[in-house]
Amino acid sequence: MINVAIMGHGVVGSGAAEILINHKDRIEKAVKDEVFVKYILDLREFNELSYADKFTKNFDDILNDDTVKVVAEVMGGVNPAYDFVKKCLENGKSVVTSNKELVAAKGAELIKIANRENVNFLFEASVGGGIPVLRPMVQCLSANEITEVSGILNGTTNYILNKMIVDNMDFDSALSLAQQKGYAERNPAADIEGHDACRKVCILAALAFGKHVYPEQVYTEGITEITLDDVAMADSLGYVIKLIGHTEKLENGKITASVRPTLVGRDCILSGVNGVFNAIMVTGDQTGEVAFYGKGAGKEATASAVVADMVDCMKHLSARKYLSWEDGFDTYVDTNYDKNGKFYVYLKSNNYNELENQFKNAFANTDSVVKNEISGEICFITEKDFESNIKTKLASFKNCEYKLLHTMS
Ligand code: HSE
């Protein structure tokens, strides 16, 4: 019999407990052994549950019980999760986590400890919720040099943008619906300001390119400035707005990493990824683009990935899974990368005639344009150029505010 513990009984933790307890037969068949959930750590009371006897408020119960071989950390946040996970690994327990904040901040260190102690530290649920992406990327694409990873990595923002696009719903109403459905982080600012997607980019980049990437190294912009007007303008130009996480290997040995609202062309498969669904596109030098798609958030989907990692740990109690990377360094991520591509530009002025003259002078060859003389707005897709050149041109415009977004197709 293998004893396991779950630290945290929130959305994901309760989902994991329910799978392990209600689908015991299925799990035991996969593990080929009896599996017993011995402890669930949470400070709250859950007396009404059929498995109320498993709860403890004391982490030491788990840490000091040598019969507990696998622990799931599903509390979220760096503290006290970091301390608990580190101690469990040091005490010879394998740990799985859905906690992207922890992996993005401390992944390299925790992986080193796991390697030293000959236990596993797995985190499939930290990116893409229920989508198997980390393990397939590392194992099934191991014959490739991975050159680029991009995707829709946050279910809450994708749900919000989709509600704005399809139902014309305002931002706040769409956010509260996402919260009700259990998609959003405890503090939804992490979703809408892009930090959650940023942490996932760090993990994907670290696995794809082999070095730790810290959240501070990732250019991060959320969706709080995206309006229903932007959504409508993008639609008129043949695009949808998505929050895209992206990382790419550069010729100079560095990488780029970003999270930003991006206009996605309707011919790109990411444009059809709706609601809470996520999709991650990995480009390998042998395979070309490979896409992973599924529910990126929510109780059951995320718990599915947590439990699968627990099963993997139970099946490999004395063998290590090779999911790892090295320490990163300051200059590894090129934070001044100047993208060469097409950009979406939104211009607004109180003096439409002056605005139009400036636009014609600066962007003479642009044919993808939407103009609104009454509201004083011009939106367009630029010709292919460096972002710095576009910004220099826009900075010379008088009496005008502008917004610039990346595009992908
Ligand atoms: N808040 C996250 C999301 C949960 O919306 O994608 C899954 O990481």
Residues whose N, C-alpha, C, O or C-beta is under 5 A from the ligand:
A	BS01	HSE	L153 N154 G155 T156 Y183 A184 E185 D191 G296 A297
